[in-house]
Amino acid sequence: MNAWLQAATVMLFCLVPCGIVAFKGKPIDRLVGLEMAGLVEALLLILLAEGFHRIPFYDLALALALLAFGGGMVFVRFLERWL
């Protein structure tokens, strides 16, 4: 196990607070938890790509980052009805 995979393991535990915030709290707090989880997951995929020496996995991280941002914008669109 190299340093990249160890860092990925540590980043995996960073998803726990994001999940707690995304499942509990006000709608605005849920949006913040969703966006933060998307960011952490993209960073996690980058660390795994470097740890396993698989260059194509960087494309997955980029796609996830773009889709997480788009998903957050859709969530905001539906959220504006209740604000």
N, C-alpha and C positions, 0 to 999 in steps of 0.2 A: 504494500500500500504506500503510495507516494504522497507528497504534501498536497497535491491537488485534490486527491480523493479524500484526504482528511479535512480539507477546507470545505469540500462539498458536504461531508457529513455534518459539520458544524452549521453550515447554511441550511441544512434540512431542518434543524431544530428551530431556525428562525421562522419557519412557516407556522409554528404552533401559535404564537401571539397573533399573527395575521388571521388565522382561522378563528380564533376566539373573538376577535373584533368583527370579523365578517359575519359571524353567526349571531352575535349579540350586540345590542347597541342601537343607536339611532341610525336612520338611513344614510346620513352623511358619513358617519363613522364606518358603516358597512362598505361604502364606496372607497374610503381610504384603505380599509383592510383588503379589499379586492385588488386595488391597484398595487399595493405593497406586495401582496402575494404574487402577483404577476411579475413584478420586478425581481423578487427573490427567486422565483422559479427560473426566470431567464438567466440569472447569474449562476444558479445551480447547474443548469445545462451547460453553460460555458465552462464551468469548473470540471464537470464530468467529461466534456469533450477534450479538454487539455489533459486530464488525468488518464484517459484511455487512449490518447493519441489518435483520435478520430476527427479529422478535419471536417467531414460533412455534418457532424453534429452541431457545428456553429450555425448552420442554416436553420436548424430546429430552434435554437435560442433566438435567432433574429425573427423568425416567424412567430414564435410565442410572444415576444415583446410587442410586435405590431398588433397581433390579435388581442392581447391583453389590453392595450390602449383602446382599440376599437370596441371591445366589450365594455370597457368602462364608460365610453361615450354613449353606448346604447343604454347602459344602466342609468346614466345621467338624464337621458332623454325621457325615460319612463319615470324617473324620480321627480322631475320638475312638476309633475301633476300634483304631487302632495306637498310641495314646498310653497 
